């Protein structure tokens, strides 16, 4: 008898009582262990040894470039950036990036193709067209880039910094995916966060990306900003849906002015109350799912035929510092100030300030100043957390065969801790595994936190934003 595989249930139930019960601070799990556990005992020597050892795997590579410059600072921003009107500044930064590329390139076999490449910021398109060409040429000189458009080569775009033929040039250089920063079209909100950006400028860039054959365009929105309401944010969503983007990210604004200086310019009394934020989130989820988008997880939505949704359905979706990805088997090489790489069983972060970064590179050294080498337990827990956060399900047998453990014994305490969540209807604990239910999808971070061995450490206290 022929039986068809049932498609994965991707529905969400928005249960306010459960959200209120579980709304605590916790990691976003772009890495495990999280950056809180990085330490300066891990440095250049360890990184070099692990990078060279990783060549034995023959796995493809992922490259991340951090370009920190912005023309103006957005007050909500929590990124490492340099706000400046001086367009000559990137030249000295890029000279160091080229030296770093050369040093990094010597560590990795040229037989390992770069399947994934990402320019982030800051505003990557702050640099000139000539500098964009030169950066890609220098990358190609030191690493093996794909020339057949089969890679996942993406860039973050501020539409205000992508005029004229910028999009055409980026496509010519090999980029085939982009994310457009929008946040909100409401003029009052834009003024309050110092990001004045017309709808027309945004739509012109989106159309240019389609005309040039970009395979995927994602739009980034933020809820929880000053003066937002469910009604005002719905208007922005309606305007976005009119242009039918491939993906959307709807992020929760975390107001942490003690950690992020620009946020001190935001007037706290103008922020929506917690209930209003929940109403905005609920409205957004309902509107986007009604429009046919699939909730991939962790603020991300995509069309049903999108490669992220397909990867989630077939169990190959992955998550790293750039968000969700279809390339799980890459070593991630990080280039530029403050960037974080993932090579072999380790994470490594570069110096944060430009002066420190320049100083290291000028000494002929890699800029790695801290990181962590993962124990077997770290790698096992990372695998469990990644499976849950990407697929909302965990198959005990595949974890057991990969890590040679008996799941119920190894995670006996964690399974006991999950029982309360099972009783609340967030998940089901079956004989074959853990299955996150529609009520639990929005609280996936809470579920993953049950497998985090570091959350009770003093470093972790106060380090994370609220999960909702």
CORKA-V789335 format. One record per residue. N is the residue number from 1. RES is the residue in one letter. PHI is phi as a letter, one per 20 degrees, with the letter a starting at -180 (999 if undefined). Layout:
[[N:RES:PHI] [N:RES:PHI]]
This chain:
[[1:X:999] [2:X:e] [3:X:c] [4:X:e] [5:X:f] [6:X:f] [7:X:f] [8:X:f] [9:X:f] [10:X:d] [11:X:f] [12:X:c] [13:X:d] [14:X:e] [15:X:d] [16:X:g] [17:X:f] [18:X:f] [19:X:f] [20:X:f] [21:X:f] [22:X:d] [23:X:f] [24:X:c] [25:X:e] [26:X:a] [27:X:f] [28:X:e] [29:X:l] [30:X:f] [31:X:b] [32:X:b] [33:X:f] [34:X:f] [35:X:g] [36:X:g] [37:X:e] [38:X:f] [39:X:b] [40:X:e] [41:X:f] [42:X:e] [43:X:b] [44:X:g] [45:X:f] [46:X:f] [47:X:f] [48:X:g] [49:X:f] [50:X:f] [51:X:f] [52:X:f] [53:X:f] [54:X:f] [55:X:f] [56:X:f] [57:X:f] [58:X:m] [59:X:f] [60:X:f] [61:X:d] [62:X:c] [63:X:d] [64:X:c] [65:X:d] [66:X:e] [67:X:d] [68:X:e] [69:X:e] [70:X:c] [71:X:f] [72:X:c] [73:X:e] [74:X:e] [75:X:f] [76:X:f] [77:X:f] [78:X:d] [79:X:e] [80:X:e] [81:X:b] [82:X:c] [83:X:e] [84:X:b] [85:X:e] [86:X:e] [87:X:f] [88:X:e] [89:X:f] [90:X:g] [91:X:g] [92:X:f] [93:X:f] [94:X:f] [95:X:g] [96:X:f] [97:X:g] [98:X:f] [99:X:f] [100:X:f] [101:X:g] [102:X:f] [103:X:f] [104:X:f] [105:X:g] [106:X:f] [107:X:e] [108:X:d] [109:X:f] [110:X:f] [111:X:f] [112:X:e] [113:X:f] [114:X:e] [115:X:e] [116:X:c] [117:X:b] [118:X:b] [119:X:d] [120:X:c] [121:X:b] [122:X:l] [123:X:c] [124:X:g] [125:X:e] [126:X:f] [127:X:f] [128:X:f] [129:X:f] [130:X:f] [131:X:f] [132:X:f] [133:X:f] [134:X:f] [135:X:f] [136:X:f] [137:X:f] [138:X:f] [139:X:f] [140:X:f] [141:X:f] [142:X:d] [143:X:c] [144:X:e] [145:X:e] [146:X:e] [147:X:d] [148:X:d] [149:X:m] [150:X:e] [151:X:e] [152:X:d] [153:X:d] [154:X:c] [155:X:b] [156:X:e] [157:X:c] [158:X:e] [159:X:g] [160:X:f] [161:X:d] [162:X:b] [163:X:e] [164:X:l] [165:X:d] [166:X:g] [167:X:f] [168:X:g] [169:X:f] [170:X:f] [171:X:f] [172:X:f] [173:X:f] [174:X:o] [175:X:f] [176:X:c] [177:X:c] [178:X:b] [179:X:d] [180:X:d] [181:X:f] [182:X:c] [183:X:m] [184:X:a] [185:X:e] [186:X:f] [187:X:g] [188:X:f] [189:X:f] [190:X:g] [191:X:f] [192:X:f] [193:X:d] [194:X:m] [195:X:c] [196:X:e] [197:X:b] [198:X:f] [199:X:f] [200:X:f] [201:X:g] [202:X:f] [203:X:f] [204:X:f] [205:X:f] [206:X:g] [207:X:f] [208:X:f] [209:X:f] [210:X:f] [211:X:f] [212:X:e] [213:X:n] [214:X:f] [215:X:f] [216:X:b] [217:X:c] [218:X:d] [219:X:d] [220:X:d] [221:X:c] [222:X:c] [223:X:d] [224:X:o] [225:X:e] [226:X:g] [227:X:m] [228:X:f] [229:X:c] [230:X:g] [231:X:f] [232:X:f] [233:X:f] [234:X:f] [235:X:f] [236:X:f] [237:X:f] [238:X:f] [239:X:f] [240:X:f] [241:X:f] [242:X:g] [243:X:e] [244:X:l] [245:X:f] [246:X:f] [247:X:c] [248:X:c] [249:X:d] [250:X:d] [251:X:e] [252:X:e] [253:X:f] [254:X:d] [255:X:e] [256:X:c] [257:X:f] [258:X:f] [259:X:d] [260:X:c] [261:X:g] [262:X:g] [263:X:f] [264:X:f] [265:X:e] [266:X:e] [267:X:f] [268:X:g] [269:X:f] [270:X:e] [271:X:f] [272:X:f] [273:X:f] [274:X:g] [275:X:f] [276:X:f] [277:X:f] [278:X:f] [279:X:f] [280:X:f] [281:X:f] [282:X:f] [283:X:g] [284:X:f] [285:X:f] [286:X:f] [287:X:f] [288:X:f] [289:X:f] [290:X:f] [291:X:e] [292:X:o] [293:X:e] [294:X:e] [295:X:f] [296:X:f] [297:X:p] [298:X:l] [299:X:m] [300:X:d] [301:X:c] [302:X:b] [303:X:f] [304:X:g] [305:X:e] [306:X:f] [307:X:f] [308:X:f] [309:X:f] [310:X:f] [311:X:f] [312:X:f] [313:X:f] [314:X:e] [315:X:n] [316:X:d] [317:X:f] [318:X:c] [319:X:c] [320:X:b] [321:X:f] [322:X:e] [323:X:o] [324:X:f] [325:X:b] [326:X:e] [327:X:d] [328:X:e] [329:X:d] [330:X:e] [331:X:e] [332:X:e] [333:X:d] [334:X:d] [335:X:c] [336:X:o] [337:X:g] [338:X:m] [339:X:f] [340:X:d] [341:X:d] [342:X:c] [343:X:c] [344:X:l] [345:X:e] [346:X:b] [347:X:c] [348:X:b] [349:X:d] [350:X:e] [351:X:g] [352:X:e] [353:X:e] [354:X:f] [355:X:f] [356:X:f] [357:X:f] [358:X:g] [359:X:f] [360:X:f] [361:X:f] [362:X:f] [363:X:e] [364:X:m] [365:X:d] [366:X:f] [367:X:e] [368:X:g] [369:X:c] [370:X:a] [371:X:r] [372:X:b] [373:X:e] [374:X:e] [375:X:f] [376:X:f] [377:X:f] [378:X:g] [379:X:f] [380:X:f] [381:X:f] [382:X:f] [383:X:f] [384:X:f] [385:X:f] [386:X:f] [387:X:f] [388:X:f] [389:X:f] [390:X:e] [391:X:c] [392:X:l] [393:X:b] [394:X:c] [395:X:e] [396:X:g] [397:X:f] [398:X:f] [399:X:f] [400:X:f] [401:X:f] [402:X:f] [403:X:d] [404:X:l] [405:X:c] [406:X:d] [407:X:g] [408:X:f] [409:X:e] [410:X:f] [411:X:d] [412:X:g] [413:X:f] [414:X:f] [415:X:f] [416:X:f] [417:X:f] [418:X:f] [419:X:f] [420:X:f] [421:X:f] [422:X:f] [423:X:f] [424:X:e] [425:X:n] [426:X:f] [427:X:b] [428:X:c] [429:X:d] [430:X:d] [431:X:f] [432:X:e] [433:X:r] [434:X:d] [435:X:c] [436:X:f] [437:X:e] [438:X:g] [439:X:f] [440:X:e] [441:X:f] [442:X:f] [443:X:d] [444:X:f] [445:X:f] [446:X:f] [447:X:f] [448:X:f] [449:X:f] [450:X:f] [451:X:d] [452:X:e] [453:X:f] [454:X:d] [455:X:f] [456:X:e] [457:X:f] [458:X:f] [459:X:f] [460:X:f] [461:X:f] [462:X:m] [463:X:e] [464:X:c] [465:X:e] [466:X:f] [467:X:f] [468:X:d]]
